[in-house]
């Protein structure tokens, strides 16, 4: 079916297993047809370990994973933080994430389905926990909606921001610049800008010019 959005896609199982299963850093993941998952397992393990190291998530922080897919990053880092909250627009991926949490016996992860610009804003406005947030962003090549950037930039609880991009020279670069914007009433930004502190490339695509880029911002 051409021209079909992810929400409209319909699948009929003709043969074989309904899901793909993969193991990363000792955890098992269920992956639906619409769900995103890194295709280089060994490279993904390196990538997630780098994200965990840069995040410095600990018992005093909550890990917020935006565009979480099947919950791979959050689950792999769940041992570092007392709570993980994931947001993802693809409903099948969220169902996978919930299955992955249960199957792996992880009790501190929760996942929410919906557009990040809506769900994230609701979460940030309704939260009563005063612990700091570590935000891990892993969007598609289209990058983040500006309302997501705006919500993160205006949240005082977010001091550490990690952006993972497979194509940093395109829409992700727009997001990088938006995170670095000073307070601007016209752009509805009230907090001081984030500052890029460190960039780490991960060679997920051997023998090509492409790489996965992890950028650490501090707020």
Residue, then its C-alpha position, 0 to 999 in steps of 0.5 A: x500500500x503506497x502513501x500510507x502513514x504509519x498509523x494507517x499501515x495494516x499487516x497480515x501475517x502470511x508465514x513465519x513469526x509475527x515479530x523479530x527478536x533481538x538481544x542487546x546488552x543482555x536484554x531481549x527485545x521484541x520488534x514489530x514491523x513498524x518499530x524502529x530498531x538499530x540493525x547493527x547489534x554490536x554497534x548499537x551496544x557501543x552506541x547505548x553504552x556511550x549514551x549511558x556514559x554521557x548521560x551520567x544518569x543516577x539515583x537522583x535523576x529521571x531518564x526521559x527518552x523521546x522517540x524511544x522506539x521499542x525502548x532500547x536505550x531506556x531499558x539498557x540504561x534502566x539500571x542507572x536511574x530510578x525511573x525511565x519515561x519513554x515517548x513514541x508516536x508509533x503505537x506498535x513500538x510502544x506495545x513492543x516497549x511494554x512487552x520488553x519491560x515485562x519480559x526482561x523483568x524491569x520495573x522502573x520503565x513507563x512508555x507513552x504513545x502519541x506525538x512527542x509535541x503533545x505527550x511530552x508537554x503534558x508530562x512536563x506540565x503534570x509532573x510532581x517529582x522534583x528530581x532532575x531530568x536527563x533527556x535522550x532524544x533519538x528522532x527520525x531523520x525529520x528531526x524534532x518538532x519545534x514544540x518539543x525543542x521549546x518544551x525541553x528548552x523551557x524545562x528547568x529540570x532538564x540540565x543534560x540533553x543527549x541527541x542521537x542522530x543518523x544524519x546530523x547534517x540535515x534536520x538534526x542541525x536545525x534542532x542543534x541550532x534551536x537548542x542553542x538559541x538565547x531567550x527569545x519572547x518571539x520564539x517562546x524561549x525563556x531559559x538560557x541556551x543549551x551548550x554543546x559540550x561533546x560530540x561522539x561519532x559511532x561508526x554504525x555504517x562501516x565502509x560508508x561516509x555516514x556515522x551515528x552522532x551523539x551530541x551532549x548538551x548541557x543546560 
